[in-house]
């Protein structure tokens, strides 16, 4: 299949996609769209930046639009669970880009009273965190009896220990024959087994072949190796922010996202960069929702070229034009490294991923280089430029 028409997507949706300059389905979309349209329970894995969201949204939106012509009651048909506000907002924006279906965002930390009022407008699609969606169902403000599909976007994160109870609780409140769709750039055997057990629980001891969750794994496009150039810059912990400042001045990135594992360091990093007259914004889960939205919006539209964040933004966030990623620490999880680096080189573009680390992190980075079969280039900052290290003569 080489076109959306070959995937049985109707002309109206194809036109909306064309307005977004999306004219051909990606590999994951070619594989997943027919399976979702056929009502399969599905867990699919594909690298970052390959179009996973539209892979499930397009056939589901088309199905809801067809059903809506016959059913004007406006019951919720699709629930999409997301681990973060930013990803949930992004998914809603993509729904609105290709359809006029009523869609509501329900996220914890925002006034639940406002969300209850929005649910009275009879949306067909509800997107949010699993805990808030479950809370609204318990309060009988979100009626789930007509839900035909639940999507777990970033399924491995939603089924991690800290979110698993809420996600499984949400699944338990859904109809027996609800279609389950999960996706992520990284899918572990743990995630697959937990999701299948939760799906079997809906069957109440009457599991059949229809309840089996099909695993679809797309062959790697080697984006991490072929489209991203990896750099390593040594810095003692106390010097990392100064090294970051020098890196920004040397490289002059169009759009740079900086990752740190410590949310309590974000304000410190931002304030020091701003003191040096570098325009940047911070983003963390502890920030007020309005501030978080303002930070993302200003970064997305290019008013702020540098965004400093935790791994909150490494999951699924799709912001066009990110040219550089800097990791101010090396995460313990290989998956987190992949998700972070994957914020650049999206949709066929190229990008740069740089780790600024101390001696211990550089050793771990060397091990990761072998494990992921990367080529990491050591770099130094000298005379205001990013240069190769000087080779010492014997």
N, C-alpha and C positions, 0 to 999 in steps of 0.2 A: 504494500500500500504506500502510495507516494503523495496522496492528497487527503484533505479532511473529507472530501466527498466519498473517497474510497472507504473511509472509516464510518460511512453512513451518518455524518453530521450534516444537518440541514442547511440550506442556503442562508437563512437568516443569521445563524450562528457563524457561518463562514464569513459573511460580510462584516460582522462585528469583529471577528479576528483579523480580517484584512485591514480594518481601520487601525489596528494595533501593530500593523506590519508583521503579522504572523500568518504565513501563507502555506506552510508545509508542516505536517505533524512530525514531532521528534520521534526517535526510536521507541521511547517509553510510551508515548501517546499511541503509536501504531499498535503496540502490543496490548495495552491496557484498555483502551476505549471499547473495543468489541467485547471484552470480558465483563467490564462494568455494565455495558448496555444489556448483556445477557443475564444480568442479575447474579453473577458469581460472587461468592465470598472470596476476598482477595487480600493478600499481603504482598505488596510489590516494593522492590528495592531498585533504586537507580541513583546514579551520582548526582551531586548538587548541580543545579543549573540546567537540568535536562527537561524541565517542563512537567514535573509530576502533578502539580496542582490542576492544570487544565486537563491532564490525563483522566482524572476522575470527574472534574467539574462539568466538562462538555457533555458527556453522555447523561449525567444525572440531571443537569439543567434541561436538556432536551426532553428527557422523560417526564419531568415535572411540568414542563410547558404543555406537553401533549395531554397529560392527565388533568391539568387545570382547565382545559377547554370543556371537559366533561363534569368537573367537580368544582363548583364555585364556593364551597364552604370555607376554603382557606385554612385547612388544617396543616400543621407542620409536617412536611414530608421528609426533610433532610436535616440531620444534625451533623455538624462538623466540630469535633473536639480538637483543641489546639493547646499546646503547653504554655504559650506566651501571648500577651496582648498584641505584641507587634505582628506575630505571624497570623493571629486571628483577624486583625485589621487588614492585613495584606490579602488574605483569602476573600474577605468581604469585598474588597476593592476589585478583585478579579471577577467575582460574581457579577458585580455592577457594571464591569466593563463589557460583558458579553450578554447581559440579560436585563430585563426590567422586573424580575421576580422580587417579591417583597422579602427582604433579608434583614435580620436583626443580629446585633452583636451583644453577647452577654458574657461579661468578664468580671471576675472577682476584683474587689478593690474599687469598683465603680458603684454608684448608687443603685441598689437593686430596685428601688421604687420606680426609677425612670425606665428600667428594663421591663418591669411588669407592665407599665403603660404602653411601651412599644409592642409588647406581645399581644396586647388587645387589638392591634391593627392587623392581626391574623397573618403573620409572615409565613411563608412556605419553607424558608431556610433559616435556621438558627445556628450561629457560630459562637463558640466560646470555650472557656476552660471547663474541664469535666466537673470540677467541684461546684461551680456556679450553675451549670446546666442541671446537675443533680439536685441542687438546692431548690431551683425553680420548679422542678418536677415534684419534689416533696411538698412544696407550698401550693401545688395544684395550679400554678400560674402558667406552666408550660405543659401542655397536653402532648403526651408522647404516644398515645394509642394508635395514631395514624402514621407514625414515622416508618418509612419504608427502607431507609438507609442511614447508617451511622458511619462516618468517616473519622478515622483516627489519623490526623495529619501529624507526622513525626511520632509514629507508633512506639518506637523504642523508648522515647522520652516519656510518653504518656503511660507506658507500662513499667517504668522504672519504679523502684520502691517508694519514692516520695509521692508519686501520682497514681500508683496502681489501684489503691483502694477506691479513690473517686472514679477512676475510669471503669473499673469493674462494677461499681455500684450503679453507674450510669447505664451500662449494658444490661444490667439486671432489670431495669425499669422499662425496657423496650419490648415491642411485640416479638412473638416467637419466631417469626419468619423474616425479621429485619435483615437486610443485607449489610454485611460488615466489610469495610474496606480500610486497610491500613497501608501506610507508606512511610518510607524513610530512605535516607542515603545509606544508612547502615542498619542491617537487620540481623540480630543475633538469634541463635537457636532458642535462647531463653524467651525472647519476645514472641517468637512464633508459637512456642508451647503454651505460654500464658494466654495468648489471644485465642488459641484453639480451645483451651479449657473454658475460657469465658464464653465462647460461642456455644460449646457443648452444654454449658449451664443453662442457656436459654432454651435448649431442647427438652429440659426436664426429664432426662433419662430416655428420650426418644430420638436420639441422634440418627441421622441418615447421611447418605453421601452428599446430599444438598448442604449439609452443615459443615462439610470439610472446607477449610480455608486454603485456597490454592496459593502457593508461593510462586511469584514471578520475579526472577532475578535477571536484570538486564546486564549483558556483558559490559564490562567497564570500557568507557571511552578513553580511559587514561588521561582525563582532564588534569588530574593532579600532577602527572608527569609531563604530558605533552603541551599543556596550555599554560601551566604555571611555572615560573622561574623561582627557585627557592634560594634564599640568601640566609647567611648566619653572621651575626655581629656580636662579638664578645663584649660584655659589660658587667662589672661588678654590680651587685644589687643596688647599691647606693647611687650608682651612676646611670641607671637605666633611663630615667626621664630625660636627663641631659643628652644622652645618646639618641633618644627618640627625637628630641628637638633638632639635633644636628642632622639626623636622617631626613626629617621633613624639609628642612632648609636645603639640603643637598639634592633631594630627589624632586621636590616640588610636585607632589602627587596631585592628580586631578581630583581623586576621591580616595581617601584612606580610612580604613577602619582599624582601630587599635584594640586589641584584646588584653585584658588582665583578669586573672582568676579572683582577684580581691575587689569586691564591690566598694569597700571602704577606701580604696585608693583612687577611685575615679575622680572625685572632687579635687584631690591633691594633684593628679596628673593634669586635669583640665586647667586648674588655676595656674600651675607653673607654665603651661604652654601659652595661656593667654597673657601671662606676665611678660612673656617673650614675644608678644604681638602676633601669636599664631591663632587664627580663627578656628575654634573647635567647640564641640558640644559633648556632653556626657549622657550616658544611658545606663540605668541599672534598675533592677526590680524594686528597689527601695524608694525610688523617686515617685513623686506624684504622677498620676496618669496623664495629666495635661502637660506636664514638663516632658515626660517621655514622648508623647505625641509630637510636641514641638521640636524636640531634638531630632526625631526620625524625619519629620517633614522637612526641616531645614537642611538636613544631610541629603535627603532624597532629591530635593529640588536644586541642590548645588550652592545654596547660600552659605553653608558651612562645609568646608572640604574635608574636615577631620572629625570622626566620631570615635569617642573612647567608651568602651563598653565591656561588660562581662560576657560570659558564654550565653547570656540571654539572647544575644543577637546572632549567634552562630547557627541557630536551628531554623532552617527554612527561609530565613529572611532574604528576599530577593530585591535588591536595590541596583538598578542598572548603573553601569559605569564605574564600579569600584575597581580602581586600577591597582591598588596596593593593600595588602594586609600586613599588619605588624602584630606579632605575638610577644608581649612583654614578659611572658613566662611560658614555659613549655607545659601543657596540660598533662596530667597523669594518664588520661585516656587517649588512645590513638584515635578513637572516633571523634573526640573533641578537636583534635588537631585537624582532622579531615574536614569537619564541619566548618571550622574557622577558616582554613585556607580556601574552602569552597565558596566564600563570599565574593571572591574575584574570579575572573575568567568564566563568566556565565554567558550562556547563549552564544557559544562559539568564539567568544573574545579570549584574549590572553591577559595575564596579570602576574603580579609579583607577591610572594609571601616571604616575609622576613621574620626570623626569630632573633630577638635581642636577649641573650641569656648569659648566665654566669658559667663558671667552669663545669659545674655539675650538670647544668642544663645542656651545655654543648656536648658532653659525653652522651647524654640521653638522646640528643638530636642525631648524633652520629649513628646510634643504634637504630633510631627510627628511620634514618636514611636507608639503611640496609633492609629493614623490614618492609618498607613501602617501595623499595627500589627507586628511590629518588636520586637526583643529582643536586647536592647542596653546594652552593658557591660561597666560600668565606669572603667577607667584605670588611673594609675598614673605612672610617671617616677621616679624611685628611685634607686640610686646606679647603674645607667647605665642599668637598666632593666625596662621592662614594667610589672607593677604589679597591682594586685587588690588593691583598696583603703583599708586602715586600718580601721576596724570597731571600732568606739569608744565604750567603755564600759559604761554602765549606772552607 
